[in-house]
Amino acid sequence: MVIKNMVEKANAIVAQSGGPTAVINSSACGVIQAAMKSNKIDRVFGATNGILGVIEEDIFDISAEKAEAIEALKRTPAAAIGSCRYKLKSLDDSRGDYERIIDVFKAHNIRYFFYAGGNDSMDTADKVNKLAADTGYELVCMGVPKTIDNDLACTDHCPGYGSVAKYVATCAMEAGKDTEALYTTDTCTILEVMGRNAGWIAAATGLAARCPEDAPHLVYLPETAFTAEKFVADVKEVLANFKRVFIVAGEGLKNEDGTYITADAGSFAKDSFGHQQLGGVAEVLKAVIEKEVGIKARFNKLGTNQRSAMHFASLTDVNEAYMCGKKAVEAALAGENGKMVTLVRESNDPYKCTTGLAPLYDVANGEKFMPREFINERGNHITDAMRDYVRPLVQGEAPVTVDTDGLPVYMRFERKPLDKKLPKYL
């Protein structure tokens, strides 16, 4: 639906959803700065904790924030406006929630809705947009891509991925040097990274392996079926060549039947009563190696550090995240609606990336997995095609403001709340 008779000087709202990233605030900055320059948008609001903040009418006036604080979003990790994992169901099952969202927008004359997030967020924005159209409320809904998992459909890559790729590849490189130095006692290291269904993050660590001796020696992804027998053979082969082994595993590794190995560890990981041992991927692989290979293994888990590592964020990623936020506003003001901004790679050498638009519905109902040509034939490492894909995304170091104590300085909104105009809902 294209809005033809938009109310002049309406308000805009920005919301963030899902797991934070190093650059989702850069996207928010792009939205905010572009919206505040527009002569069609009056005030720019922020929804505390994503769509949940809209439903609860927990909204603050970003337009009242200092310009330097808004600019500092580019140098601040996580989600400064506030994120959530509040799952809205279908329009039929959650109609009350969706109607509440429209009511809040009406109460505050909000006609522009910019939602930064992943598949579920795009689905929410799409449904809000459809309900607004059905009820005759003039509303523009635009999606801003966000996910470190890099699994959004319709876009070459996602803001957030370049920075996590740069961070995890460096972690593999540095921990690999540790293993190399102490392989006589710490022979094996396993690095577990995020990525439940898609292996983009794990694959990025392969960039650190500039030569066969470099870590990681083995990289396992959810896209390739995992078997304990093949895994043990791979580990023994690397040990024979280098006397040490560094392994990267995505958290969503699956057996041949599609079961997560953490949910069904199989006969190789049972206690003395025959009960299957459940836990993280790293624990499972450690148990296999120590039992079947007979060497000491240790594991590293980066946890949320990998998605919030602003101190070594990719400058390319920061700039593209900002571009996506800015383009979302420009597209909305040009008459687009119900779309998500996409990143379009025009060339690798030299690297050039522009933006496009995709329907929210198409993004919400798609998922992008690692293509087979990015994974080697044995399913235990990446190919040069993957290196060519990810290398441009990790270029440059994003600037960080450092205080006199030697640590980074990150911004925080003052948060001037809007007066609530509706009865309490939740």
N, C-alpha and C positions, 0 to 999 in steps of 0.2 A: 504493500500500500504506500503510495506517495502522498505526502501531506501537501495540499495545495493552498490551504487557507490558515496556515499556522498563525496563532495568536502572536502579535508582536511583543517583543520583550518578555518572553516567557522564561522560566527558570530551567536550569539543567541540573541533573544529579549524576554523580560518579560513584560507582560501587565496585568493590573488589571481592573476589570469591575464590575459594579453594586454597591449596597450599601456596604460601608466599614464594616469591622468587627474589633474586637480586635486582631485577629490573622492572617489576610490576609498578613500582612507584614512578619510574621514568615514563611509563605509559600514562599514568595518572597525571603527571606533570604536563605531558603533551596535550591531554584533554583539557585540563584546567586552563593552561595558558592560552590555548586556541579559543576556548569558549569565552574567556574573559575579554578577549580582543574583539569578539563578534558584536555587531550592533543589533543582533536578533536575540541575544541571550542576556538576561538581566543579571541574575545571581547564579552562582555555581555552588551547589550543595554537595556534601559528602554523606553517604549512608554508613553509619558505624556498623561494622561487621556485615558488610554485604547486603544481600536481599533481606536478611533478618532485621537489619537496621531499618529498612524501608517498612517492613511489616509492623515493627514496634514503634515506628515514627521517631526513631532515634537518629536524628539528622542534625548536622551542624553546617555552618555557613563558611565554606572555603573561601568565598570572596572576601571575607573579613580577615583572612590570614595575611601575614606579612609576605611581601613579594619574595624576599630572600628565603623564607621557609618553603615556599612553593618551589623555587628554583633548586633548593637543597634536596628535593625529592629525588633528583637524578643521582644523588650521591648517598642515598639511604636505602638499605635493604628491607626485605619483608613487605608488609602491606600497611602503610602508615594510616590509611583511612580506616582499616580494620577489615578482616576477612571472616569467612564463615564456611561451614560445610552443611548448611541447612538445605536439605533435599526437598524440593517441591515436586510433587507428583504430577499426574496428568491434570488437565483442566477440570475434568469430571471429578477426580478424587480430591483435588485441592482447590476447588473453585473459590472457596472462601478466602484462602490466602491470596489468590490472584486478584479477587475483587477488592480486598483490603489494599493491595499495592496500588491499584488504580485510584481508590479513594484517597490515599495519602498523596498521590501525585496531584489529584484535583485540589486537595486542601491547600497545597503549597504552590499551585500553578506551575507544576513541573511538566514540561512538554518534551524534554530531551532526556533520554535515559542511556547512559554509557556504562556498559557492564564489562569489566575485565575478568576473564576467567577461561575455563576449559569447556569441555563438551556439555556438562550439566548446566553451566552458566549460560551458554548459548541457547540451550533448550529453554531455560527459564525466560530469557529475554524474548525468545521467539513466541512463547505462550503469552507473555504479558502483552506483546505487540498485537497478537491476534485478538485477545480479549478487548484491548483498547479499540481496535477497529470494529469489533462486533458491537460495542457499546457506544460507538460514535465519538469516543474521546480522542482528540488529536494528540498523538504521541509519536515521537521518533525514537526507535530503539536501535542502538548500534552496539555491536560486540567488538571488544578489543582482545586479541588473542593472548593467552597466558598459559604456559605450562612448561615446567622443566622437562617433562616426559617427552615432549616433541611429538606427540601422537595425535594432534588435531588434524582433521581432514581439511583439504582444500588449500593448504598453505605449504610452501616449501619447507619452512621451519617455523618455530614458535619463539617469541621473545621469552627469555629465561633459559633457553637451552644452551645458547652459546656460552653463557657464564658458568653454568653447571658443568658443561663439557670442559671448559678451561680449568676449572677447579679440580674435577675428579681426575683428569689426565695428569695434572701436576701432582696430586696426591699419590697416584700410582707411581709416578716417576720418583718422587722423594722417598716413599716407603720402599720402593724397589731398591734404591741405593742402600737403605738400611739392611734389607735382606741380603744384598750382595756382600755387604761388609761383614755380616755375622752368619753366613750360611752354614758354618760348622756347628752352630748351636740352634739358630733359628732358620731352619732349612726351607720352610714353606710359609708364605703369607697369603691370606685370602682377603681381598677387599670386596665387601658387599656394598652395592650402590642401589639407589632407588630405580624404579621401573618395573611396575607390577606385570604389565602385559606387553610392553614394548621395550626393546633393548637399546634404545638410542643412547641412554646415559652410559651404560656399560660399554657400548661400542666406542664411545668417545675416548675412553681411556687407552684404546689401541693406538691413538695418535702418539702416545708417549714412547712406543716401541720403535725407535728409529733404526735399530739393528737387532738381530736375533737375540743378543744377550740382554737387551733392555727389558725391563718390566713394562707391561704385563706380558708374560709368556703365553698365557691362556686366557681367553675371554669367552664367557658363556652368557647366552642371551635367551630370553623367553621364547623367541621365534624358532629356536632349534631344540628338538627333543633331547632331553638329558637322560643318559643311562650311566649307571655307576660303573659298569664294566669299561665303557669307552673312556670315561673320565679317569679311571685309574690308569689305563694304558697311556693316556695323554700325559699324565703327571710323571709316570715312570720314564717316558721318552725325554721329557724336558730335563729331569734329574740326571739322566745318563749324559746329556749334552753339557749341562751347566752346573751340576751339583746343587742346584737350588731351583725353586719354582715360585713364581708370583702369579696369582690367579685373581681375576676379576669376575664377579658373578652378579648378575641382576637379581633383585629380590624375587622376581616372578618366575624363576626356572620351573619348567614343567617336565613331567615324565612323558613317555610316548603316548599315553592315553589322555594327555592334556591336564593331568592332575598336578597341582603345585607340589613340588617335592617336600615342601615344609608341611603340607597337609597329609601326605602319604609317603613317609620316608622310605618305606620298603624294608626288606629283610636285612639290609646292611646297617640299619640304625634302629635296633631294638634293645630294650633293657633285658635284664635277666629273666623277667617274667614273660618276655615275648611281646610286650607292648611297644607300639611304635613311638619313637621319640619325636616330639614336635618341637619346633623352634625356628630360628632364622635360617636362611640359606647358608650363611657362613658356618653356623654350628653343624649343620648337616654335612657339609663338605669337609670340615675339619675332622669329624668323626670317621668319615669314609677314608680319608688319607691316613689317619693314625692307625686305623685298623687294617686296611688293605695294603698300604704302602710301607707302614712301619717307621714313619718319620714324624718329628715334631712339627705341628702346624699351629699358627696363631692367626687371628683374624682382626681386621679393622672394620668398624662400621662408622660411616661419616654422618649418618642421621640427618637432622635438619641443617647441619652445617653446610652441606653441599648445595642447598637451595638458597642460602642467605649469605653467601661469601662475597660480600661487596668489596672486601679489601683486595680481591683479585678478579674482579668482574671483567668481562670482555667489553671493551669500548664499542666494538661493533654492535654488540647486543644492547647496550645502553642506548646507543643512537637509534637503532631500529625500533626498540620499544617506544621511545619518544615519538618516532615517526608514525607508528601505528596509532598512538593516542591522538596525535594532531590530525592525522588523516580521517579518523573516525568523526571528528567534529566537522572537518571540511566537507566530508561526504554528506553528513546530516544536513548541513546548511545548504548543500547543493540539491537537496531533494531526495537523497537516498534514505531508505528505511528498511529495517529488518535484515540488515547485512552485518557481517563481520569483516573487518579489515584483514587482508591476507598479505603475506610476504611473497613476492615473485622474484625468483633468481633469474636474472637476465644473462649473466656470464660468471664464470669462475675465475678466469685469468685475463684481464683484471676482474676482480669480484665487483659485481654490480647488482643491487637489489632494489626493486621498486615495490609498490603496493598494488593490491587489487581488492576486490570485494567478492564475498561469497554469501549466499543466503544462510541465515542463522539455522534454518532447518537442516540444510545439508551438512553443516559442521556438527550439529548436535547428534546427528545420526550416523556419523562416520568415525573411523579410527584409522590412524596411519601406523603401519608396522614397518620394521626394517625390511627393505627389499632384499631378495636373495642374493643379488649381485654385490651387496655390501658385506656379506658374510662369506668367509672362505669355505672351500669345499668340505673341509672336515668339521665345520661348525664350531670351531674353537678359537676363532680370531676374526679380524676384519680384513677387508681387501683395500687396495689402493683407491677404489671408487669411493669407499666410505671416508678415507682420509681426504680425498679431494672435496668431498661434500662438507666435512666438518671443519677443515682447516681455516677457511675464510671466516667462520663464525666466531672463532676464539681470538681474533686479532685485536691487538691494542689493549691497554690497561686503562680502565675507567678512573678518572681522578677522584681522590678521596681527601677530604679535609682532615688534617691531623692536629690534635690539640697539643698543648705544651706537655701533657703527660705521656705523649708518644702514641696515644690511641686515637682511632677515628672519631669524628664528631658526626652524629646522625641527628636529623631533625625530628621534631615532635609538634604536631598541631596544637594550637591553643584551644581549639574546639569551642566555639561560641554556639551553643545549641539553639535550634529553632524552637519556638513555643509550640507545644503540641496542640493541635486543633481537633483531634478525634478522640473518642473514648479508647481506653486501653483494650488491646486485642488479645494478646497472648498472656 
